[in-house]
Amino acid sequence: MGSRSGTRDGIAAACVAVACLLVPLGVLAGWAAYDLADTGRYVRTVAPLAKDPAVQAAVADAVGDEVVRELEARTEGDASVAPFVRDALESFTRTDAFRTAWEAGNRTVHDTVLHALRDDDPPATGPVTVDLAPVTAQVKQRLEADRMPYAHRIPVEHTALPVVPADEVAGLRRGYRLLNAAALRLPLAAVALAVTGVTVAVSRRRTLTAAGLGIALGGALLALAVVLGRRLTLADLPDTVHRPAAAAVYDALTATLHTASWLLLAVGAAVALTVRLTGRPVLRRRRPGPAPITYSATPTTRTRT
C-alpha cells in the first residue's frame, strides 16, 4: 500500500511540475502569437509612443539626417538647410500629423512583415520590403504647410525598404508557425497535466498547494525574464540606435507580458493560500479512559465514579 501511494504521489508531482513549467511558456507564446502578431493590437500599443519625447527625438534625428542628406545633394551642398530641417521636424513630431504618420508607418511595416510570415505560396526568396512613400508624402505635405524652406524638394519615391533580411525570412516563418501551435497547445497541456496530477495524488490539498506555489514561481520567473530581456536587448543594439527610444518601445510591447507575469504570481499565491487556510484539520478521537477511583472516609471501601 505504501509503495502504491508513493507511486501516485510521484506521478502527481511530475504532472504538476511540468504543468507549472508550461504555464509561463504558454503565456509567452500566446503573447507573441496573439498580441505581437495582431496588427490592430500592435498599432494600438505603439500609438501612444508618438507622444514619448525619446521616440520623437529619435524619429527627428533619423528622418532629419536622411532629409538633410537628400536636400544637400539637391541644393549643391547648401548646409544652411540643416537647422531649418531639424527645427521643423522637432516641431512636426509634436503635432497630430506626426501621430497619424507614426500609426500609418507602423501599420504598413507590421502588415508587410505579417503577410510575409503567413504567406508561403509562393515562398519568399528575397528580403521583406516595405514602401513608405505614402508616409513620406504626409510628412512632406505637413512641412510644406508649415512653409519650411526646401520642403517641396523632399523626394517622395516608391522604394523597397528592407525590414527583414532574406536569410532570416524562412527562420522567422518557422518560428511564427511554432508560436501559433504552442500558443494553443501549451495552455491545454498545462491544464490537462494539472488536473491529472491533482486527481491521482493521495493528498490533493498538498498537491493543489504545490501547484499554486509553482504557478506563482513561474510568474516570478517570467517577470524576471522580461527584465533581463530588456537589458540584453538594449545592450546588443548598435551605437546608431537611440537607446531611450528603443527602451520605450520595448516597455510598450512587453507591458501585457509584464502584467500577465504578475497576474500569475498573484493567482498562484492566492490558490496556495486559500487551500492552506480552508483545509479541514483531521481531529483524532480519544478513547475514553478508565473512570477515576475515589476513596471514601472508611479505608476499607472504595467507590468508583
Protein Blocks (a to p, Z undefined) as FASTA:
>chain_A
ZZmmmmmmmmmmmmmmmmmmmmmmmmmmmmmmmmmmpmklmmmmmmmmmmpmklmmmmmm
mmmmmmmmmmmmmngopaklmmmmmmmmmmmmmpmklmmmmmmmmmmmmmmmmmmmmpcc
dcdfbdcdddfklmmmmmmmmmmmnopghklmpccddddddfbdfklmmmmmmmmmmmmm
mmmmmmmmmmmmmmmmmmmpmblmlmmmmmmmmmmmmmmmmmmmmmmmmmmmmmmpcfkl
cfklmmmmmmmmmmmmmmmmmmmmmmmmmmmmmmmmmpccdddddddddddddddfblkb
ccdZZ
